[in-house]
Amino acid sequence: MPKIEMRVNGKPISVETEAETLLVHFLRDRLGLTGTHVGCDTGQCGACTVHLNGEAVKSCTMFAVQAHGAEITTIEGLAKNGKLHPMQEAFREHHALQCGFCTPGMIMAAVDIVRRKPNADEKTIRQELEGNICRCTGYHNIVKAIASAAAGMGARS
Amino acid sequence: MTASLIGRPVKRKEDRRFITGTGHYTDDLSRPHQTHAVFVRSPHAHAKIRKIDAAPALALPGVIQVLTGEDLKADNVQGLICGWMIHSKDGSPMKAGGHPALALGKVRYVGDHVAVVIAETPAAAKDGAEAVVVDYEELPSVTSTGDAQSSSVQIHDEAPRNTVYQWALGDEKATGAAFANAAQVVELNLVNNRLIPNAMEPRAALGEYDSGSGIYTLTTTSQNPHVARLVLSAFVQIAPEHKLRVIAPDVGGGFGSKIFIYPEETVCVWAAKRVGRPVKWTAERGESFLADAHGRDHVTHGALALDKDGRVLGLRVKTTANLGAYLSTFSSAVPTYLYATLLSGQYNIPAIYAEVDAVYTNTAPVDAYRGAGRPEATYVVERLMEEAARKLKLDPAEIRRRNFIREFPHQTPVILAYDIGDYDASLKEAVKRADVSGFAQRKADAAKRDKKRGLGFSTYIEACGLAPSAAVGSLGAGVGLWESAEVRVNPTGSVEVLTGSHSHGQGHETTFAQLVADRLGISIDQVEIVHGDTDKVQFGMGTYGSRSAAVGLSAISLATDKVIAKAKHIAAYVMEVPEDDVEFKDGEFAAVKTNKKMTFGEVALAAYVGHKFPTDQIEPGLKETSFYDPKNFTFPAGCHICEVEIDPDTGVVEIVKFTAVDDFGTVINPMIVEGQVHGGIAQGIGQALLEHGVYDKESGQLLTGSYMDYCMPRADDLPSFEVGMTITACPSNPIGVKGCGEAGAIAAPAAVMNAITDALGVKEFDMPATPEKVWRALSGQRA
């Protein structure tokens, strides 16, 4: 079995894993990071979104071994020193989640949207969310939360 | 006086775990030595099973057991049930075929459950499932609703012409007379498209068996764990009720699809004993598409009789409802008592007659999906009303006003008695918010850009707060639909509230805590809501039919009353004053004629310490329960208005504005209520524009079996919504609430389709209004 080394949520990891293990299953089953969810089997729903070297990726669309040497951040690693990330705060503030299942992927994708497009308007935010499905909220409050977090993250300076 | 918590947008208590990835959904849980289950599913819509050969699977590394319907039978496990008896109009009981958890001799839809492979790892179980050799004799199939009764295919021996029942409601003769006297008759053929629920968390089950105690534990994605336990013990006979624990931890959405008792969950808990180790199964999304209960799928002819002024004289409806290949848990009630009883809408209709034929087809079972019967009813009534307005050249708001019910209580001709409402108020508010008066100008402006604008109304009603037990019992329900609550005060004054309602996104941990904290005058952080575990909560009927606040929270409210009463009694003893002199306000018990007072926490401590009152007269402790059975259904209602703009070149429909004004009675947390409205509207717009569960007519294969084929609403398919509320407090429960979970899904499809038919200038146009269909409709006009 190949051995992979990576940093996950700031911690170095060095383990052997089967070559065909998807990154999402590696995170969930091997590392116990069950905040990253599996909502579909076609790479469509985005519930498994994590950050790979700072960029949002769907962790069901790559093998764990492909993340060798990478810096991975999952939803569990987004808050720093017990302080929620502004995007997490915004989701709570704007009631941008209901059942919570799509939420980790949604937040990870949203952080990346704001990083890439700090001044995104509503239309852009909606287009950028194309890869994440939510069945509960109708996206109304998710869009509001992202716009608000963008402002809060100082992106609109 | 501290500010009341009722009516405030309190941020959700449950959010922290969800935004930090520390929630616990069923698939997040694992047990030592657990095994993994994968189901062998039928690739055919209809086939006899000649033989199942498990040997090739059992030869694979990691495969532990392969179990079939014969093994269930050997263990005396019974089939799954449908809990609501419907009688046909000739008095005969519905014709229900058997529903084994694993097939016995025959499969009846693509995805039907043939066998289960239990293995050491999910991958080994999957390899095993592929290796099981099933010898099928293919049979012809029928999947379409309209063809079921005329087809030569017979799906269940018990149901000739694939007909489950032929049911009717209302007065046929009076309705006939209304049509004979009508100045105007409006008729429509309507299809309510099949939907696939798609809660984002796929169903999952973790079955365990403890051989020492003989106790089974099923952890699963359920909206109603107690009902699951009752059905699995009393009917399916997995285990006696006291030897079966069902836990529904964090559940990622349900929308009805997680009410039902499915084969997979049943098999996992049963197999745990067979295998002697925990058995875990998590659906892949493809399995959710194939085997979660679908929604809607009606074919309807509706006719409205009106006088010359647009007053409705009568309504006649003939519907064929597709129930799929087996009767799911509540399926029989959906196109009958949850559908035809709502056909009076918000209107004073003297005569209604509805006939419903329910049919078997070679498709996934169809059962309650957000709204369940009420969206179908609203769609019929509101499409007809809009068409009547067009035919009579009346303003669509005006024709509704001419027919609104204004006196309450109002007995409809279809069983229900509306307790309260103000339909003019919600219509007026919606018309204002939607800027209906500016529509003509916007339409003209759009026309200059070669775009077509349309406006559509939907003034809907729903019966929620399911449900008064006596009422549903008389209609054939196998269970009463009350709810239980227990309010448990700890010696330190914090409170646990145990409820039979189940939250899978609705925010009960916040809303329920708001009410209890408000009533007890304590901090909301001192209140914990406990739900979803049959070992913790005494009993419960679960969450569906917008019932949690109206029924579940009413039970909590009554149990809280009892806690306050007992606490007052204890406080009087401790303060040595007559009980009548004790007033409870803002968390303090005050003796009115003295300066003595005790906080709620001090009384709680006294209740448990027991030194200061006669414990032979007052039992120590502070814990009360309530079983609350509502007096009536609740009747949320409102007005949704949709404005669309269509690009004739592409057929793309853009929702430029969607306005919803709803009357949900008393609102405890407006932030959560608005969120429920948003989500409901999104599902309603999804039905109208995007979603359609399609089976191939020839092969019976599900053509829309993934997110590549079944079009889920995405963020850029939807606008932001304009949401408002009007309030008439519900008189039928102690807190005045009506329920808000389904309104959007009920109201929106008719509003959207009325807008689209307005823009296109066509009478009949079926959902979903995909660009292709819209473009073709316009091409027809151009040709």
Interface residues (C-beta under 8 A of the other chain):
Chain A: R28 L33 T34 G35 T36 H37 V38 G39 C40 D41 T42 Q44 C45 A47 T74 I75 E76 L78 A79 L84 Q88 F91 R92 E93 H95 L97 Q98 C99 G100 F101 C102 T103 P104 I107 E122 K123 I125 R126 Q127 L129 E130 N132 I133 C134 R135 C136 T137 G138 Y139 H140 N141 I142 V143 K144
Chain B: P9 K11 R12 E14 D15 R16 R17 F18 I19 T20 G21 T22 G23 H24 Y25 D27 D28 N198 A199 M200 E201 P202 D250 V251 G252 G253 F255 T282 E284 R285 G286 H504 G505 Q506 G507 M671 I672 E674 G675 Q676 H678 G679 G680 I681 A682 Q683 S706 Y707 M708 M712 P713 R714 A715 D716 L718 S720 F721 G744
